[in-house]
């Protein structure tokens, strides 16, 4: 006897739970979807059909020779397809670090060019500000130009001494 939804029953006596005969288990939540889950995924109908046949052999619902007939392939090719499918699933489920991948490090040349660009942008900004000042206040820019032309030592030399003849 098997316990089905709180009452004892034998298989095949007509007592059915949701989705067929169900044994009472500690499992809660949604019912497993099984092969129907493949239908909800993206892919061609042919690829979905092949996936279902391969999964049925893995679950023991279908024999390999029957699967080969349904797929129209020889046994060797079927084993090859099944191995590729299982290997792809295992590879996709490998543990990977969480989060986004790191960006690859920039080469030193690119970093140097970025720094040079920042320096050039600063120089350009300074030149633009000077030009705006010169246009807004021409009296100050003329003094700066005059002052810049005569830049240098600001001290005067004493006149040379005259030597008296004797």
C-alpha positions as CSV (number, residue, x, y, z in Angstrom):
1,X,0.0,0.0,0.0
2,X,1.1,3.5,-0.7
3,X,-0.1,6.6,1.2
4,X,-1.8,8.9,-1.3
5,X,-3.2,12.2,-0.1
6,X,-3.8,11.0,3.4
7,X,-5.4,7.6,2.6
8,X,-4.1,4.2,1.9
9,X,-4.4,3.1,-1.7
10,X,-3.1,0.6,-4.1
11,X,-1.7,1.7,-7.4
12,X,-4.3,1.3,-10.1
13,X,-7.4,1.5,-7.9
14,X,-8.6,4.7,-9.5
15,X,-7.5,7.1,-6.8
16,X,-5.7,9.9,-8.5
17,X,-4.0,13.0,-7.2
18,X,-3.2,16.1,-9.2
19,X,-1.4,15.0,-12.4
20,X,-1.8,11.3,-11.8
21,X,-0.9,9.0,-8.9
22,X,1.2,10.9,-6.4
23,X,2.8,9.6,-3.3
24,X,2.5,11.7,-0.1
25,X,5.9,13.4,0.2
26,X,7.4,16.2,2.2
27,X,7.9,18.1,-1.0
28,X,6.1,21.5,-1.1
29,X,5.6,24.2,-3.7
30,X,5.1,23.7,-7.4
31,X,4.9,20.4,-9.1
32,X,7.9,19.6,-11.2
33,X,7.3,20.3,-14.9
34,X,9.4,17.6,-16.5
35,X,9.8,17.4,-20.3
36,X,7.1,20.1,-20.8
37,X,9.6,22.6,-19.6
38,X,11.6,22.2,-22.8
39,X,8.6,23.6,-24.8
40,X,8.8,26.9,-23.0
41,X,12.4,27.5,-23.9
42,X,13.8,29.2,-27.0
43,X,14.8,27.0,-29.9
44,X,13.5,25.3,-33.0
45,X,10.9,22.6,-32.7
46,X,13.4,20.0,-34.1
47,X,16.0,20.9,-31.4
48,X,13.3,20.7,-28.7
49,X,12.2,17.3,-30.0
50,X,15.8,16.0,-29.9
51,X,16.3,17.4,-26.4
52,X,13.2,15.6,-25.2
53,X,14.2,12.3,-26.7
54,X,17.7,12.5,-25.2
55,X,16.3,13.5,-21.8
56,X,13.8,10.6,-21.9
57,X,16.8,8.2,-22.3
58,X,18.6,9.8,-19.4
59,X,15.4,9.4,-17.2
60,X,15.1,5.8,-18.3
61,X,11.7,6.3,-20.0
62,X,13.1,5.5,-23.5
63,X,15.6,2.9,-24.7
64,X,18.6,4.0,-26.8
65,X,17.5,2.0,-29.9
66,X,14.0,3.5,-29.7
67,X,15.6,7.0,-29.4
68,X,17.8,6.3,-32.4
69,X,14.7,5.4,-34.4
70,X,12.8,8.5,-33.4
71,X,15.8,10.7,-34.2
72,X,16.8,8.9,-37.4
73,X,20.4,8.4,-36.3
74,X,22.7,5.5,-35.6
75,X,23.5,4.5,-32.1
76,X,27.0,6.0,-32.3
77,X,25.7,9.4,-33.4
78,X,23.0,9.3,-30.6
79,X,25.7,8.7,-27.9
80,X,27.7,11.6,-29.5
81,X,24.6,13.9,-29.3
82,X,23.8,12.9,-25.7
83,X,27.4,13.4,-24.6
84,X,27.5,16.9,-26.2
85,X,24.2,17.9,-24.6
86,X,25.2,16.7,-21.1
87,X,28.7,18.2,-21.4
88,X,27.3,21.6,-22.5
89,X,25.0,21.5,-19.4
90,X,27.8,20.7,-17.1
91,X,30.1,23.4,-18.6
92,X,27.3,26.0,-18.2
93,X,26.7,25.0,-14.5
94,X,30.4,25.3,-13.5
95,X,30.9,27.7,-10.6
96,X,31.9,31.1,-11.7
97,X,32.8,34.3,-9.7
98,X,29.8,36.4,-9.0
99,X,29.3,39.9,-10.5
100,X,30.5,41.5,-13.7
101,X,33.7,40.5,-15.3
102,X,36.7,42.8,-14.9
103,X,37.8,44.9,-17.8
104,X,41.1,44.0,-19.3
105,X,43.9,46.3,-18.2
106,X,44.8,49.1,-20.6
107,X,48.2,49.0,-22.2
108,X,50.7,51.6,-20.9
109,X,50.7,53.5,-24.2
110,X,46.9,54.1,-23.9
111,X,47.3,55.3,-20.3
112,X,50.1,57.7,-21.3
113,X,48.0,59.0,-24.2
114,X,45.0,59.6,-21.9
115,X,47.2,61.6,-19.5
116,X,48.6,63.6,-22.4
117,X,45.1,64.3,-23.5
118,X,44.1,65.6,-20.1
119,X,47.2,67.9,-20.0
120,X,46.3,69.3,-23.4
121,X,42.7,69.9,-22.4
122,X,43.9,71.9,-19.4
123,X,46.2,74.0,-21.5
124,X,43.4,74.7,-24.0
125,X,41.1,75.7,-21.2
126,X,43.7,78.1,-19.8
127,X,44.2,79.7,-23.3
128,X,40.5,80.1,-23.7
129,X,40.1,81.8,-20.3
130,X,43.0,84.2,-21.2
131,X,41.4,85.0,-24.5
132,X,38.0,85.8,-22.8
133,X,39.8,88.1,-20.3
134,X,41.6,89.9,-23.2
135,X,38.3,90.4,-25.0
136,X,36.4,91.5,-21.9
137,X,39.1,93.8,-20.4
138,X,41.5,95.0,-23.2
139,X,43.2,97.6,-20.9
140,X,44.6,94.7,-18.7
141,X,45.7,92.7,-21.7
142,X,47.7,95.7,-23.1
143,X,49.5,96.2,-19.8
144,X,50.3,92.5,-19.6
145,X,51.7,92.6,-23.1
146,X,53.8,95.7,-22.4
147,X,54.9,94.3,-19.1
148,X,55.8,91.0,-20.8
149,X,57.9,92.8,-23.5
150,X,59.9,94.6,-20.9
151,X,60.2,91.7,-18.6
152,X,63.5,91.1,-17.0
153,X,65.5,93.0,-14.4
154,X,63.7,96.2,-13.1
155,X,66.7,97.8,-11.5
156,X,68.6,100.7,-13.1
157,X,72.3,101.0,-13.2
158,X,74.0,104.1,-11.9
159,X,75.5,106.2,-14.6
160,X,79.1,105.5,-15.2
161,X,81.6,107.6,-13.3
162,X,83.5,110.2,-15.2
163,X,87.1,110.1,-14.6
164,X,88.6,113.6,-14.2
165,X,91.7,114.2,-16.2
166,X,94.7,115.1,-14.1
